[in-house]
Amino acid sequence: MIVACIPAFNEEEKIGKVILLTSRYVDRVIVCDDGSKDLTAEIARRLGAEVIEHQRNLGYGSALRSLFKRAREIGADIIVTLDADGQHDPRYIKRLVSPIREGIADICVGSRFLEKSDDITPLHKKVGIKLVRIFSGLEGKDITSGFRAYSISAINSLMPTEEGMGATTELLLKGKRANLRILEVPIRVEYGPESGTYHPLRLGLEILASTLKQVSLSHPLVFYGVPATLFFTLGSVFWIRTLELFMASRQFPVGTGVVALGFTLLGMMLGTTALILFTVLSVVREAK
């Protein structure tokens, strides 16, 4: 059973068309109305979609979490996630689902960048995606795309915990750690006027912050240990310089000493964080 999962927030103008088109390619449509103040939930329900309602706006990741839980409950074999604002063309669902059915992928991501001649992605989105790729280490070209298909293996092993848009990269990072096969297929996206729900800068910072958080939890010794070593080294250099100045003048150089102390404390804090996180995560993973 293929289940379409659609997070929605104040999308009464477009949700109807999205549901009607999507229902042609899936067995069931579930909409999570994430605290909308308009008729999003009522329209979705009247068009035959199952509706999960949040009493207040909790964020994209929270909506995905509710949808994933419900899809598990009803025994979905494949989940397809897409936006409610009409950017994602449901006709590409067949293309997303095909690698899952053929058994060559567990997560199939719809990429805006595989067909460059059709690429109309705004520049700020491209820059944000490249930054996230650099910090996350993910290899896909469009790792923030929300138009995806998930296999039964992915459905059973993944669950978003991020509240906001950071859930997009969180799921891929968790999938990579779980050795799930991730594949991209080309799609086109239709961009309309920017929604007022997320400012582009806020959206980018939210995804980047979530990515850094996930990376830090995956490799705490590297993430915190490398800068800790750098700060310790800088602290040592400034302590040596402080000693040289003191020996030459017999007066303590306050400025240089403060800088040396600052770098040393930063190194100690980051080093301690690395060791604590590594220990805690090791215990948790062994317990699992």
Residue pairs with C-beta under 8 A, 6 or more apart in sequence:
1 27
1 28
1 74
1 75
1 76
1 77
1 78
2 25
2 26
2 27
2 28
2 76
2 77
2 78
2 80
2 93
2 97
3 26
3 27
3 28
3 29
3 30
3 71
3 74
3 76
3 78
3 79
3 80
4 22
4 23
4 25
4 26
4 28
4 29
4 30
4 79
4 80
4 81
4 82
4 90
4 93
5 30
5 32
5 64
5 67
5 68
5 70
5 71
5 79
5 80
5 81
5 82
6 15
6 18
6 19
6 22
6 29
6 30
6 31
6 32
6 49
6 67
6 81
6 82
6 83
6 84
7 31
7 32
7 34
7 60
7 63
7 64
7 67
7 81
7 83
7 84
8 15
8 31
8 32
8 33
8 34
8 36
8 40
8 44
8 63
8 84
9 33
9 34
9 35
9 36
9 40
9 57
9 63
9 84
9 197
10 36
10 37
10 38
10 40
10 197
11 18
11 36
11 38
11 40
11 84
11 85
12 36
12 38
12 39
12 40
12 43
14 84
14 85
14 86
15 31
15 40
15 43
15 44
15 84
16 43
16 44
16 47
17 86
18 82
18 83
18 84
18 85
18 86
18 88
18 90
19 29
19 31
19 43
19 44
19 47
19 48
19 49
20 47
21 89
21 90
21 91
22 29
22 80
22 82
22 90
22 93
23 29
23 47
23 48
23 49
24 90
25 80
25 90
25 91
25 93
25 94
25 97
26 80
26 93
28 50
28 74
28 76
29 44
29 48
29 49
29 50
30 49
30 50
30 51
30 52
30 67
30 70
30 71
31 40
31 41
31 44
31 49
31 50
31 51
31 52
31 84
32 51
32 52
32 53
32 54
32 63
32 64
32 66
32 67
33 40
33 41
33 44
33 51
33 52
33 53
33 54
34 54
34 57
34 58
34 59
34 60
34 62
34 63
35 54
35 55
35 56
35 57
35 58
36 57
40 84
41 51
41 53
44 51
45 51
50 70
52 66
52 67
52 70
54 62
54 63
54 66
58 163
59 162
59 163
59 164
59 165
60 146
60 164
60 165
60 167
60 168
61 160
61 161
61 162
61 163
61 164
61 165
61 166
61 167
61 170
62 163
64 81
64 160
64 167
64 171
65 159
65 160
65 161
65 167
67 79
67 81
68 79
68 155
68 158
68 159
68 160
69 159
71 79
71 155
72 155
72 156
76 152
76 155
77 151
77 152
78 97
78 100
78 101
78 149
78 150
78 151
78 152
79 149
79 150
79 154
79 155
80 93
80 96
80 97
80 148
80 149
80 150
81 146
81 147
81 148
81 149
81 150
82 88
82 90
82 93
82 146
82 147
83 146
83 147
85 192
85 195
86 190
86 192
87 189
87 190
87 191
87 192
88 110
88 146
88 147
88 187
88 189
89 187
89 188
89 189
89 190
92 110
92 147
92 185
92 187
92 188
93 149
95 110
95 185
95 186
95 187
96 108
96 110
96 147
96 148
96 149
96 185
96 187
97 108
97 149
98 108
98 185
99 105
99 108
99 149
99 183
99 185
100 106
100 108
100 149
100 150
100 151
104 181
104 183
105 151
105 181
105 182
105 183
106 150
106 151
106 153
106 154
106 175
106 180
106 181
106 182
107 148
107 149
107 150
107 151
107 154
107 171
107 172
107 175
107 180
107 181
107 182
107 183
108 148
108 149
108 182
108 183
108 184
108 185
109 140
109 142
109 143
109 145
109 147
109 148
109 172
109 182
109 183
109 184
109 185
110 142
110 145
110 147
110 148
110 184
110 185
110 186
110 187
111 140
111 141
111 142
111 145
111 184
111 185
111 186
111 187
112 119
112 121
112 142
112 145
112 187
112 188
112 189
113 119
113 121
113 141
113 142
114 141
114 142
114 184
114 185
114 186
115 186
115 188
118 186
118 188
120 189
120 191
121 189
121 191
122 191
122 200
124 200
124 204
125 144
125 200
128 144
128 200
128 203
128 204
128 207
128 208
129 141
129 142
129 143
129 144
131 204
131 208
132 138
132 143
132 144
132 169
132 207
132 208
132 211
133 139
133 140
133 143
135 208
135 211
135 212
135 215
136 143
136 169
136 172
136 173
136 211
136 214
136 215
137 215
138 169
138 172
138 173
138 176
140 172
140 182
140 184
141 184
142 184
143 168
143 169
143 172
144 165
144 168
144 169
144 207
145 168
145 187
146 168
147 187
147 189
150 158
151 180
153 180
154 175
154 180
157 174
157 175
157 178
157 180
158 171
158 174
158 175
158 178
158 180
160 167
160 170
160 171
161 167
161 170
162 170
162 210
164 206
164 210
165 198
165 203
165 206
165 207
165 210
166 206
166 207
166 209
166 210
166 211
166 213
166 214
167 210
168 207
169 207
169 210
169 211
169 214
170 210
170 211
170 214
172 182
173 211
173 214
173 215
173 218
174 214
175 182
176 182
177 218
194 200
198 206
215 223
216 223
216 224
216 277
217 277
217 281
220 273
220 274
220 277
220 278
220 281
221 274
221 275
221 278
223 274
224 270
224 271
224 273
224 274
224 277
225 270
225 271
225 274
227 270
228 266
228 267
228 268
228 269
228 270
228 271
228 274
229 267
229 271
230 267
231 263
231 264
231 266
231 267
231 270
232 263
232 264
232 267
232 268
232 271
234 263
234 267
235 260
235 261
235 262
235 263
235 264
235 266
235 267
238 256
238 257
238 259
238 260
238 263
239 260
239 264
241 256
241 260
242 252
242 253
242 256
242 257
242 260
245 251
245 253
245 256
246 252
246 253
